[in-house]
Amino acid sequence: MSDTGPIAQAVQLEIHRKMTGEQRLLLALEMSDFARELSSQRIRLENPNWSPALIARELVRIALLPRPLPARLR
């Protein structure tokens, strides 16, 4: 499933093929940072009174745990 048309997808693939391994790794890290920032913003909007530490903890929970934290860990 893709929201990119076949022509744009071919151009994108060609660009990625021409990138060095280091460039592809940096792109992946930038995309990961961007996704993490989007998630942090959503958490912040849904919980405006939370401290940055609580937001960071929730971000880690979302990334690593499929369910909410047990009560004893909250």
C-alpha positions as CSV (number, residue, x, y, z in Angstrom):
1,M,0.0,0.0,0.0
2,S,1.4,3.3,-1.0
3,D,0.3,6.9,-1.4
4,T,3.1,7.6,-4.0
5,G,2.4,7.3,-7.7
6,P,4.4,4.9,-9.8
7,I,6.4,7.6,-11.5
8,A,7.3,9.4,-8.2
9,Q,8.1,6.0,-6.7
10,A,10.5,5.2,-9.5
11,V,12.3,8.6,-9.1
12,Q,12.5,8.1,-5.3
13,L,14.0,4.6,-5.8
14,E,16.6,5.9,-8.2
15,I,17.5,8.7,-5.7
16,H,17.9,6.1,-2.9
17,R,20.0,3.9,-5.1
18,K,22.4,6.7,-5.8
19,M,22.8,7.5,-2.1
20,T,25.8,6.1,-0.1
21,G,25.1,3.8,2.8
22,E,25.9,6.7,5.2
23,Q,23.4,9.0,3.4
24,R,20.7,6.3,3.7
25,L,21.4,5.8,7.3
26,L,21.3,9.5,8.0
27,L,18.0,9.7,6.2
28,A,16.5,6.9,8.2
29,L,17.7,8.6,11.5
30,E,16.1,11.9,10.4
31,M,12.9,10.1,9.6
32,S,12.9,8.4,13.0
33,D,13.5,11.7,14.7
34,F,10.6,13.3,12.8
35,A,8.2,10.5,13.6
36,R,9.2,10.7,17.3
37,E,8.6,14.5,17.3
38,L,5.2,14.0,15.7
39,S,4.3,11.5,18.4
40,S,5.6,13.8,21.1
41,Q,3.4,16.6,19.8
42,R,0.3,14.4,19.8
43,I,1.0,13.3,23.4
44,R,1.6,17.0,24.4
45,L,-1.7,18.0,22.8
46,E,-3.7,15.2,24.4
47,N,-2.0,15.9,27.8
48,P,-1.3,19.6,28.1
49,N,-0.5,19.5,31.8
50,W,2.2,16.8,31.5
51,S,5.8,17.6,32.2
52,P,8.4,16.9,29.5
53,A,9.5,13.9,31.6
54,L,6.0,12.3,31.5
55,I,5.8,13.0,27.8
56,A,9.1,11.2,27.2
57,R,8.1,8.3,29.4
58,E,4.8,7.9,27.4
59,L,6.7,8.1,24.1
60,V,9.0,5.2,25.3
61,R,5.9,3.3,26.5
62,I,4.2,3.6,23.2
63,A,7.4,2.5,21.4
64,L,8.2,-0.5,23.6
65,L,5.0,-1.7,25.3
66,P,1.8,-2.8,23.6
67,R,-0.4,-1.9,26.6
68,P,-0.5,0.9,29.2
69,L,2.0,0.7,32.1
70,P,0.9,-1.4,35.1
71,A,-0.5,0.8,37.9
72,R,2.5,0.1,40.1
73,L,4.8,1.7,37.5
74,R,2.7,4.9,36.9
